[in-house]
Amino acid sequence: MADKMIAWIDVESTGTSPDRDVILEIAGIVTDMQGRQYGDSFSALVDTGSISEAMRMSDPVARMMHEESGLWSDLWNNGSQAPDRVDHDMAEWLSETAGSSHVVLGGNSPYLDRGLMAVWMPVTYSHLSHMSVDVTSVSMMLQDGVSVSGYRKSRAHRALADAQDSLDEYRYYLDVVKSMAEQHK
């Protein structure tokens, strides 16, 4: 197994404030630094106690996004698990998939996901390194700094699809950087 592993984790929530908003869905994929996947992915719907209350307190943009993506419907119609159960299961998945070392958090603007996990998924959060791979920052640097064509995102707004999209975008830019490095040899 590689020294550094990346956990491509995406959180769908009621908004952007870790202290006020709650996690509705969380998913992850573990890879090495080259983007090679290890093990199976993880995905879970999180029980908010009251879906009606979660919808009411949800940021209007998040509420509409989750309506369009089908997340609200899945929360109503499919089994969700208590937050502490999801936290335990995800932490166990990370441990089994990535080993005992702290895992680098990867994603598009993962600061929000990290903040929500710190509050709502503390056991999972404890498995994360202080380091992050922020694909949004890489994208901005390569598109604006050296005029690299941008990656076309799926914009599914579902946790597992978005984690996969972040990983695919990372692989795209990794190939671009490798190609640029080859040209400069």
FIROGU-208775 format. One line per 5 residues: their letters; for each residue x, y, z of N, C-alpha, C, O. Coordinates in nm, 3 decimals, padded with zeros to 5 digits, always signed. Layout:
BEGIN
a) X,Y,Z,X,Y,Z,X,Y,Z,X,Y,Z; ...
//
This chain:
BEGIN
madkm) +00.084,-00.118,+00.000,+00.000,+00.000,+00.000,+00.089,+00.124,+00.000,+00.193,+00.125,+00.066; +00.050,+00.228,-00.072,+00.127,+00.352,-00.082,+00.135,+00.422,+00.052,+00.051,+00.401,+00.140; +00.237,+00.507,+00.066,+00.253,+00.581,+00.192,+00.135,+00.671,+00.221,+00.080,+00.667,+00.331; +00.095,+00.753,+00.125,-00.017,+00.844,+00.145,-00.138,+00.794,+00.069,-00.130,+00.760,-00.050; -00.248,+00.789,+00.139,-00.375,+00.751,+00.077,-00.466,+00.873,+00.082,-00.459,+00.955,+00.173
iawid) -00.553,+00.882,-00.019,-00.650,+00.991,-00.025,-00.789,+00.933,-00.007,-00.827,+00.836,-00.074; -00.865,+00.991,+00.083,-01.007,+00.957,+00.099,-01.087,+01.067,+00.031,-01.094,+01.180,+00.079; -01.145,+01.031,-00.082,-01.228,+01.124,-00.157,-01.367,+01.120,-00.094,-01.449,+01.036,-00.129; -01.391,+01.212,-00.001,-01.516,+01.211,+00.075,-01.601,+01.330,+00.034,-01.552,+01.442,+00.022; -01.728,+01.303,+00.014,-01.822,+01.411,-00.014,-01.938,+01.401,+00.083,-01.986,+01.292,+00.116
vestg) -01.981,+01.516,+00.128,-02.092,+01.528,+00.223,-02.203,+01.609,+00.158,-02.178,+01.714,+00.100; -02.324,+01.559,+00.167,-02.441,+01.639,+00.130,-02.507,+01.680,+00.261,-02.530,+01.597,+00.349; -02.538,+01.809,+00.273,-02.589,+01.861,+00.401,-02.700,+01.963,+00.377,-02.737,+01.992,+00.263; -02.752,+02.014,+00.487,-02.860,+02.112,+00.478,-02.808,+02.253,+00.451,-02.887,+02.345,+00.430; -02.678,+02.271,+00.451,-02.618,+02.402,+00.426,-02.469,+02.400,+00.449,-02.406,+02.294,+00.446
tspdr) -02.412,+02.516,+00.472,-02.265,+02.529,+00.481,-02.211,+02.561,+00.621,-02.091,+02.584,+00.636; -02.296,+02.562,+00.721,-02.252,+02.594,+00.857,-02.246,+02.467,+00.942,-02.349,+02.410,+00.975; -02.124,+02.422,+00.977,-02.112,+02.299,+01.057,-02.187,+02.304,+01.191,-02.232,+02.201,+01.241; -02.201,+02.422,+01.249,-02.267,+02.434,+01.379,-02.419,+02.434,+01.368,-02.488,+02.402,+01.465; -02.472,+02.470,+01.252,-02.616,+02.480,+01.235,-02.674,+02.369,+01.147,-02.784,+02.319,+01.172
dvile) -02.599,+02.332,+01.044,-02.651,+02.238,+00.945,-02.613,+02.095,+00.979,-02.522,+02.071,+01.058; -02.683,+02.000,+00.918,-02.661,+01.857,+00.946,-02.625,+01.783,+00.818,-02.660,+01.826,+00.708; -02.556,+01.672,+00.835,-02.520,+01.585,+00.724,-02.640,+01.498,+00.688,-02.704,+01.438,+00.775; -02.670,+01.492,+00.558,-02.779,+01.410,+00.507,-02.728,+01.282,+00.442,-02.792,+01.177,+00.448; -02.611,+01.292,+00.381,-02.552,+01.178,+00.308,-02.401,+01.198,+00.307,-02.352,+01.310,+00.298
iagiv) -02.328,+01.087,+00.316,-02.183,+01.091,+00.312,-02.133,+00.970,+00.234,-02.190,+00.861,+00.242; -02.026,+00.991,+00.158,-01.970,+00.881,+00.079,-01.822,+00.903,+00.060,-01.772,+01.015,+00.073; -01.750,+00.795,+00.029,-01.608,+00.807,+00.007,-01.550,+00.697,-00.079,-01.607,+00.589,-00.094; -01.435,+00.730,-00.136,-01.356,+00.638,-00.217,-01.211,+00.657,-00.173,-01.167,+00.771,-00.157; -01.137,+00.549,-00.152,-00.997,+00.559,-00.112,-00.908,+00.526,-00.230,-00.930,+00.427,-00.300
tdmqg) -00.806,+00.610,-00.251,-00.708,+00.587,-00.357,-00.568,+00.613,-00.304,-00.549,+00.665,-00.194; -00.471,+00.574,-00.385,-00.334,+00.618,-00.359,-00.318,+00.755,-00.425,-00.414,+00.810,-00.480; -00.197,+00.810,-00.420,-00.173,+00.943,-00.475,-00.181,+00.945,-00.628,-00.191,+01.052,-00.689; -00.177,+00.828,-00.690,-00.189,+00.820,-00.836,-00.335,+00.804,-00.881,-00.363,+00.797,-01.000; -00.426,+00.799,-00.785,-00.567,+00.787,-00.817,-00.616,+00.645,-00.837,-00.725,+00.623,-00.888
rqygd) -00.534,+00.548,-00.796,-00.576,+00.407,-00.807,-00.662,+00.371,-00.686,-00.620,+00.388,-00.572; -00.782,+00.322,-00.713,-00.876,+00.293,-00.604,-00.836,+00.168,-00.527,-00.790,+00.069,-00.584; -00.855,+00.176,-00.396,-00.835,+00.063,-00.305,-00.968,+00.026,-00.245,-01.038,+00.112,-00.190; -01.004,-00.100,-00.254,-01.127,-00.149,-00.191,-01.253,-00.092,-00.253,-01.251,-00.029,-00.358; -01.363,-00.117,-00.184,-01.494,-00.070,-00.227,-01.518,+00.072,-00.178,-01.450,+00.120,-00.086
sfsal) -01.613,+00.138,-00.238,-01.653,+00.271,-00.192,-01.746,+00.256,-00.072,-01.790,+00.146,-00.038; -01.775,+00.369,-00.008,-01.865,+00.373,+00.108,-01.971,+00.479,+00.080,-01.940,+00.584,+00.025; -02.095,+00.451,+00.116,-02.202,+00.549,+00.100,-02.311,+00.522,+00.203,-02.346,+00.407,+00.228; -02.364,+00.628,+00.262,-02.471,+00.611,+00.361,-02.561,+00.735,+00.367,-02.515,+00.849,+00.357; -02.690,+00.708,+00.383,-02.786,+00.814,+00.414,-02.789,+00.830,+00.565,-02.784,+00.732,+00.639
vdtgs) -02.796,+00.954,+00.611,-02.789,+00.983,+00.754,-02.925,+01.026,+00.806,-02.989,+01.116,+00.751; -02.969,+00.962,+00.912,-03.097,+00.993,+00.976,-03.086,+01.127,+01.048,-03.002,+01.145,+01.136; -03.171,+01.220,+01.009,-03.169,+01.354,+01.070,-03.267,+01.366,+01.186,-03.275,+01.471,+01.249; -03.341,+01.260,+01.214,-03.444,+01.267,+01.318,-03.577,+01.304,+01.257,-03.676,+01.233,+01.277; -03.581,+01.413,+01.184,-03.703,+01.457,+01.116,-03.664,+01.515,+00.981,-03.599,+01.619,+00.973
iseam) -03.704,+01.447,+00.875,-03.673,+01.495,+00.740,-03.746,+01.628,+00.715,-03.690,+01.718,+00.653; -03.868,+01.639,+00.764,-03.944,+01.764,+00.747,-03.870,+01.880,+00.812,-03.861,+01.988,+00.753; -03.816,+01.860,+00.931,-03.741,+01.965,+01.000,-03.611,+01.995,+00.926,-03.572,+02.112,+00.914; -03.543,+01.892,+00.876,-03.419,+01.913,+00.800,-03.449,+01.995,+00.674,-03.371,+02.084,+00.639; -03.559,+01.966,+00.608,-03.596,+02.042,+00.489,-03.629,+02.187,+00.525,-03.590,+02.280,+00.454
rmsdp) -03.698,+02.206,+00.635,-03.737,+02.341,+00.679,-03.614,+02.425,+00.712,-03.607,+02.543,+00.675; -03.517,+02.366,+00.781,-03.398,+02.442,+00.824,-03.293,+02.454,+00.714,-03.199,+02.532,+00.726; -03.310,+02.378,+00.607,-03.212,+02.374,+00.499,-03.200,+02.508,+00.428,-03.299,+02.578,+00.407; -03.078,+02.541,+00.392,-03.052,+02.657,+00.309,-03.134,+02.643,+00.180,-03.141,+02.533,+00.126; -03.195,+02.751,+00.130,-03.280,+02.739,+00.010,-03.208,+02.677,-00.110,-03.269,+02.599,-00.184
varmm) -03.083,+02.709,-00.131,-03.008,+02.652,-00.243,-02.989,+02.501,-00.222,-03.008,+02.423,-00.315; -02.953,+02.462,-00.101,-02.934,+02.319,-00.070,-03.067,+02.245,-00.080,-03.071,+02.133,-00.132; -03.175,+02.306,-00.032,-03.306,+02.242,-00.038,-03.344,+02.211,-00.184,-03.388,+02.100,-00.214; -03.327,+02.308,-00.273,-03.359,+02.289,-00.414,-03.266,+02.185,-00.479,-03.311,+02.100,-00.556; -03.137,+02.192,-00.448,-03.040,+02.098,-00.503,-03.075,+01.955,-00.464,-03.069,+01.865,-00.547
heesg) -03.112,+01.933,-00.337,-03.145,+01.798,-00.290,-03.280,+01.750,-00.345,-03.301,+01.630,-00.361; -03.369,+01.843,-00.372,-03.496,+01.807,-00.437,-03.468,+01.757,-00.578,-03.518,+01.653,-00.620; -03.386,+01.833,-00.652,-03.355,+01.797,-00.791,-03.273,+01.668,-00.801,-03.290,+01.592,-00.895; -03.185,+01.643,-00.704,-03.100,+01.524,-00.709,-03.171,+01.397,-00.663,-03.123,+01.286,-00.687; -03.286,+01.413,-00.596,-03.359,+01.299,-00.544,-03.318,+01.259,-00.402,-03.365,+01.158,-00.350
lwsdl) -03.230,+01.338,-00.339,-03.184,+01.303,-00.204,-03.298,+01.307,-00.103,-03.312,+01.216,-00.021; -03.381,+01.411,-00.108,-03.493,+01.418,-00.013,-03.582,+01.295,-00.028,-03.623,+01.234,+00.071; -03.611,+01.259,-00.152,-03.695,+01.141,-00.178,-03.631,+01.014,-00.122,-03.699,+00.932,-00.060; -03.500,+00.999,-00.144,-03.432,+00.881,-00.089,-03.434,+00.880,+00.063,-03.449,+00.773,+00.123; -03.419,+00.995,+00.125,-03.425,+01.001,+00.272,-03.564,+00.962,+00.322,-03.575,+00.896,+00.426
wnngs) -03.669,+01.001,+00.250,-03.806,+00.966,+00.288,-03.833,+00.818,+00.267,-03.898,+00.754,+00.349; -03.782,+00.763,+00.155,-03.824,+00.630,+00.111,-03.726,+00.517,+00.137,-03.764,+00.400,+00.134; -03.602,+00.548,+00.162,-03.500,+00.445,+00.183,-03.446,+00.453,+00.324,-03.456,+00.557,+00.389; -03.390,+00.347,+00.370,-03.340,+00.342,+00.507,-03.219,+00.432,+00.529,-03.121,+00.424,+00.454; -03.226,+00.515,+00.629,-03.110,+00.595,+00.671,-03.066,+00.542,+00.807,-03.141,+00.473,+00.876
qapdr) -02.944,+00.577,+00.844,-02.887,+00.528,+00.970,-02.856,+00.645,+01.063,-02.833,+00.757,+01.018; -02.855,+00.618,+01.191,-02.822,+00.720,+01.290,-02.681,+00.774,+01.263,-02.593,+00.699,+01.220; -02.660,+00.904,+01.287,-02.529,+00.964,+01.260,-02.413,+00.890,+01.327,-02.308,+00.873,+01.265; -02.429,+00.848,+01.453,-02.319,+00.779,+01.521,-02.290,+00.642,+01.458,-02.175,+00.598,+01.458; -02.391,+00.576,+01.406,-02.372,+00.448,+01.337,-02.295,+00.470,+01.206,-02.202,+00.396,+01.175
vdhdm) -02.336,+00.572,+01.130,-02.268,+00.605,+01.004,-02.123,+00.644,+01.033,-02.032,+00.602,+00.962; -02.103,+00.722,+01.137,-01.967,+00.765,+01.176,-01.880,+00.643,+01.207,-01.768,+00.633,+01.157; -01.931,+00.553,+01.288,-01.857,+00.431,+01.323,-01.828,+00.347,+01.198,-01.715,+00.301,+01.179; -01.929,+00.326,+01.115,-01.913,+00.244,+00.995,-01.813,+00.304,+00.897,-01.732,+00.233,+00.838; -01.820,+00.436,+00.879,-01.727,+00.500,+00.786,-01.585,+00.497,+00.839,-01.491,+00.473,+00.763
aewls) -01.568,+00.520,+00.968,-01.435,+00.513,+01.029,-01.377,+00.372,+01.015,-01.258,+00.357,+00.985; -01.459,+00.271,+01.036,-01.415,+00.133,+01.020,-01.377,+00.105,+00.874,-01.275,+00.040,+00.847; -01.458,+00.154,+00.781,-01.428,+00.139,+00.638,-01.295,+00.205,+00.604,-01.213,+00.148,+00.532; -01.273,+00.326,+00.655,-01.146,+00.396,+00.630,-01.028,+00.316,+00.684,-00.926,+00.301,+00.616; -01.042,+00.267,+00.804,-00.935,+00.188,+00.867,-00.903,+00.062,+00.787,-00.787,+00.031,+00.764
etags) -01.008,-00.009,+00.746,-00.988,-00.133,+00.670,-00.933,-00.106,+00.531,-00.851,-00.183,+00.481; -00.976,+00.002,+00.469,-00.938,+00.030,+00.331,-00.804,+00.101,+00.320,-00.724,+00.069,+00.231; -00.778,+00.196,+00.408,-00.658,+00.279,+00.397,-00.549,+00.243,+00.497,-00.438,+00.295,+00.489; -00.580,+00.156,+00.590,-00.481,+00.122,+00.692,-00.492,+00.213,+00.812,-00.587,+00.291,+00.825; -00.395,+00.203,+00.899,-00.405,+00.273,+01.026,-00.356,+00.417,+01.022,-00.384,+00.494,+01.114
shvvl) -00.282,+00.456,+00.917,-00.230,+00.593,+00.913,-00.342,+00.692,+00.881,-00.447,+00.656,+00.828; -00.315,+00.819,+00.913,-00.412,+00.923,+00.881,-00.419,+00.939,+00.729,-00.318,+00.932,+00.660; -00.538,+00.961,+00.680,-00.565,+00.967,+00.538,-00.582,+01.113,+00.495,-00.643,+01.192,+00.567; -00.527,+01.147,+00.379,-00.543,+01.281,+00.323,-00.688,+01.294,+00.274,-00.740,+01.203,+00.209; -00.753,+01.405,+00.304,-00.889,+01.430,+00.257,-00.883,+01.490,+00.118,-00.814,+01.590,+00.096
ggnsp) -00.955,+01.431,+00.023,-00.960,+01.484,-00.112,-01.102,+01.520,-00.150,-01.198,+01.461,-00.103; -01.112,+01.619,-00.238,-01.243,+01.659,-00.288,-01.237,+01.796,-00.352,-01.131,+01.857,-00.363; -01.353,+01.843,-00.393,-01.367,+01.978,-00.443,-01.406,+02.067,-00.326,-01.512,+02.049,-00.266; -01.320,+02.161,-00.294,-01.340,+02.249,-00.178,-01.374,+02.168,-00.053,-01.482,+02.185,+00.005; -01.282,+02.080,-00.010,-01.313,+01.989,+00.101,-01.319,+02.055,+00.239,-01.346,+01.988,+00.338
yldrg) -01.295,+02.185,+00.246,-01.302,+02.255,+00.374,-01.439,+02.239,+00.439,-01.448,+02.215,+00.560; -01.546,+02.251,+00.360,-01.682,+02.236,+00.413,-01.703,+02.095,+00.465,-01.755,+02.076,+00.575; -01.663,+01.995,+00.386,-01.681,+01.855,+00.427,-01.604,+01.827,+00.557,-01.655,+01.761,+00.647; -01.481,+01.879,+00.565,-01.399,+01.860,+00.685,-01.467,+01.921,+00.807,-01.471,+01.860,+00.913; -01.520,+02.042,+00.791,-01.587,+02.109,+00.902,-01.711,+02.034,+00.950,-01.732,+02.020,+01.071
lmavw) -01.791,+01.987,+00.857,-01.910,+01.911,+00.895,-01.873,+01.779,+00.961,-01.938,+01.738,+01.058; -01.769,+01.711,+00.911,-01.727,+01.586,+00.974,-01.671,+01.609,+01.113,-01.692,+01.526,+01.202; -01.602,+01.720,+01.134,-01.547,+01.750,+01.267,-01.659,+01.756,+01.371,-01.642,+01.711,+01.484; -01.773,+01.811,+01.331,-01.887,+01.825,+01.423,-01.972,+01.698,+01.428,-02.005,+01.651,+01.537; -02.007,+01.641,+01.313,-02.107,+01.535,+01.306,-02.051,+01.394,+01.291,-02.122,+01.297,+01.316
mpvty) -01.926,+01.382,+01.250,-01.863,+01.251,+01.230,-01.724,+01.251,+01.294,-01.625,+01.234,+01.223; -01.715,+01.270,+01.426,-01.585,+01.288,+01.491,-01.494,+01.166,+01.484,-01.372,+01.182,+01.480; -01.547,+01.046,+01.481,-01.462,+00.927,+01.473,-01.399,+00.920,+01.333,-01.280,+00.894,+01.320; -01.479,+00.943,+01.232,-01.427,+00.947,+01.095,-01.324,+01.059,+01.083,-01.217,+01.040,+01.026; -01.358,+01.175,+01.135,-01.269,+01.292,+01.130,-01.132,+01.260,+01.192,-01.029,+01.308,+01.144
shlsh) -01.132,+01.180,+01.297,-01.006,+01.148,+01.366,-00.913,+01.063,+01.279,-00.794,+01.051,+01.310; -00.964,+01.004,+01.172,-00.882,+00.924,+01.080,-00.818,+01.009,+00.970,-00.737,+00.959,+00.892; -00.855,+01.136,+00.963,-00.807,+01.223,+00.856,-00.679,+01.296,+00.896,-00.664,+01.341,+01.010; -00.590,+01.307,+00.802,-00.470,+01.388,+00.817,-00.510,+01.535,+00.816,-00.622,+01.570,+00.779; -00.417,+01.621,+00.855,-00.441,+01.765,+00.845,-00.431,+01.810,+00.699,-00.471,+01.922,+00.667
msvdv) -00.378,+01.726,+00.610,-00.358,+01.761,+00.470,-00.483,+01.736,+00.388,-00.565,+01.649,+00.420; -00.497,+01.814,+00.281,-00.609,+01.799,+00.189,-00.560,+01.810,+00.046,-00.462,+01.879,+00.018; -00.629,+01.742,-00.043,-00.612,+01.762,-00.187,-00.739,+01.832,-00.232,-00.846,+01.772,-00.239; -00.726,+01.962,-00.262,-00.840,+02.042,-00.304,-00.836,+02.053,-00.456,-00.761,+02.133,-00.511; -00.917,+01.974,-00.523,-00.919,+01.970,-00.669,-00.965,+02.104,-00.727,-00.923,+02.141,-00.836
tsvsm) -01.050,+02.175,-00.656,-01.094,+02.306,-00.702,-00.975,+02.401,-00.715,-00.964,+02.474,-00.813; -00.885,+02.399,-00.618,-00.767,+02.485,-00.623,-00.674,+02.445,-00.738,-00.621,+02.531,-00.808; -00.656,+02.315,-00.757,-00.573,+02.266,-00.867,-00.633,+02.310,-01.000,-00.562,+02.357,-01.089; -00.764,+02.295,-01.012,-00.835,+02.335,-01.134,-00.817,+02.484,-01.162,-00.787,+02.523,-01.275; -00.835,+02.566,-01.061,-00.821,+02.711,-01.078,-00.678,+02.746,-01.121,-00.659,+02.829,-01.210
mlqdg) -00.580,+02.685,-01.059,-00.441,+02.713,-01.092,-00.411,+02.675,-01.237,-00.352,+02.754,-01.311; -00.452,+02.555,-01.278,-00.419,+02.510,-01.413,-00.500,+02.580,-01.521,-00.449,+02.608,-01.629; -00.627,+02.610,-01.493,-00.708,+02.679,-01.593,-00.668,+02.826,-01.608,-00.653,+02.876,-01.719; -00.650,+02.893,-01.495,-00.618,+03.036,-01.500,-00.469,+03.063,-01.516,-00.429,+03.162,-01.577; -00.385,+02.974,-01.460,-00.241,+02.997,-01.463,-00.173,+02.955,-01.590,-00.081,+03.022,-01.637
vsvsg) -00.217,+02.844,-01.648,-00.149,+02.794,-01.769,-00.249,+02.755,-01.879,-00.213,+02.683,-01.972; -00.372,+02.802,-01.869,-00.475,+02.784,-01.972,-00.504,+02.638,-02.009,-00.521,+02.606,-02.126; -00.511,+02.551,-01.909,-00.549,+02.412,-01.930,-00.702,+02.407,-01.941,-00.772,+02.474,-01.866; -00.751,+02.326,-02.035,-00.897,+02.309,-02.048,-00.954,+02.248,-01.921,-00.893,+02.159,-01.861; -01.069,+02.296,-01.880,-01.132,+02.248,-01.757,-01.198,+02.112,-01.774,-01.236,+02.072,-01.884
yrksr) -01.211,+02.043,-01.664,-01.278,+01.913,-01.656,-01.429,+01.937,-01.650,-01.475,+02.027,-01.580; -01.506,+01.858,-01.722,-01.652,+01.871,-01.721,-01.710,+01.784,-01.608,-01.704,+01.662,-01.614; -01.766,+01.850,-01.508,-01.822,+01.779,-01.392,-01.964,+01.733,-01.420,-02.035,+01.791,-01.502; -02.004,+01.627,-01.350,-02.139,+01.574,-01.368,-02.242,+01.655,-01.291,-02.359,+01.662,-01.331; -02.202,+01.716,-01.182,-02.291,+01.797,-01.097,-02.414,+01.720,-01.050,-02.526,+01.770,-01.054
ahral) -02.390,+01.596,-01.005,-02.500,+01.511,-00.959,-02.555,+01.556,-00.825,-02.673,+01.537,-00.797; -02.471,+01.614,-00.741,-02.509,+01.657,-00.606,-02.560,+01.542,-00.521,-02.653,+01.558,-00.442; -02.497,+01.427,-00.540,-02.515,+01.312,-00.452,-02.375,+01.274,-00.406,-02.279,+01.284,-00.483; -02.364,+01.229,-00.283,-02.233,+01.213,-00.220,-02.138,+01.120,-00.297,-02.025,+01.159,-00.326; -02.183,+01.000,-00.331,-02.092,+00.908,-00.398,-02.057,+00.956,-00.539,-01.942,+00.947,-00.581
adaqd) -02.155,+01.005,-00.612,-02.129,+01.057,-00.748,-02.034,+01.176,-00.743,-01.947,+01.189,-00.829; -02.050,+01.263,-00.644,-01.962,+01.379,-00.633,-01.821,+01.340,-00.590,-01.724,+01.399,-00.636; -01.810,+01.240,-00.501,-01.676,+01.190,-00.463,-01.607,+01.131,-00.585,-01.488,+01.154,-00.607; -01.681,+01.054,-00.665,-01.625,+00.996,-00.788,-01.587,+01.105,-00.886,-01.483,+01.096,-00.952; -01.669,+01.207,-00.897,-01.640,+01.319,-00.987,-01.512,+01.391,-00.945,-01.431,+01.428,-01.029
sldey) -01.495,+01.411,-00.814,-01.372,+01.475,-00.765,-01.250,+01.390,-00.799,-01.147,+01.442,-00.843; -01.262,+01.259,-00.779,-01.153,+01.168,-00.812,-01.124,+01.171,-00.962,-01.008,+01.178,-01.002; -01.227,+01.166,-01.045,-01.206,+01.170,-01.190,-01.141,+01.301,-01.233,-01.055,+01.302,-01.321; -01.182,+01.411,-01.172,-01.121,+01.541,-01.203,-00.974,+01.543,-01.161,-00.889,+01.595,-01.233; -00.944,+01.486,-01.044,-00.805,+01.474,-00.997,-00.722,+01.395,-01.099,-00.612,+01.436,-01.135
ryyld) -00.775,+01.281,-01.144,-00.704,+01.200,-01.242,-00.680,+01.278,-01.371,-00.573,+01.268,-01.431; -00.779,+01.354,-01.414,-00.767,+01.435,-01.535,-00.652,+01.534,-01.521,-00.566,+01.542,-01.609; -00.649,+01.609,-01.410,-00.543,+01.709,-01.391,-00.408,+01.644,-01.364,-00.305,+01.699,-01.401; -00.407,+01.528,-01.299,-00.282,+01.456,-01.278,-00.221,+01.417,-01.412,-00.100,+01.430,-01.432; -00.303,+01.369,-01.505,-00.255,+01.337,-01.640,-00.202,+01.461,-01.712,-00.101,+01.454,-01.781
vvksm) -00.271,+01.574,-01.695,-00.225,+01.700,-01.757,-00.088,+01.737,-01.703,+00.002,+01.771,-01.780; -00.072,+01.731,-01.572,+00.056,+01.768,-01.510,+00.167,+01.672,-01.553,+00.278,+01.715,-01.582; +00.137,+01.543,-01.558,+00.237,+01.446,-01.603,+00.278,+01.473,-01.747,+00.396,+01.464,-01.781; +00.183,+01.506,-01.832,+00.211,+01.538,-01.972,+00.298,+01.664,-01.983,+00.392,+01.669,-02.062; +00.266,+01.765,-01.903,+00.346,+01.888,-01.902,+00.489,+01.858,-01.855,+00.585,+01.912,-01.910
aeqhk) +00.502,+01.773,-01.757,+00.635,+01.738,-01.705,+00.716,+01.664,-01.811,+00.836,+01.687,-01.825; +00.651,+01.575,-01.886,+00.719,+01.502,-01.992,+00.770,+01.596,-02.101,+00.879,+01.576,-02.155; +00.691,+01.698,-02.131,+00.729,+01.795,-02.234,+00.850,+01.878,-02.194,+00.921,+01.930,-02.280; +00.873,+01.891,-02.065,+00.983,+01.974,-02.015,+01.109,+01.893,-01.982,+01.203,+01.946,-01.924; +01.111,+01.767,-02.019,+01.229,+01.685,-01.993,+01.337,+01.711,-02.096,+01.444,+01.650,-02.089
//
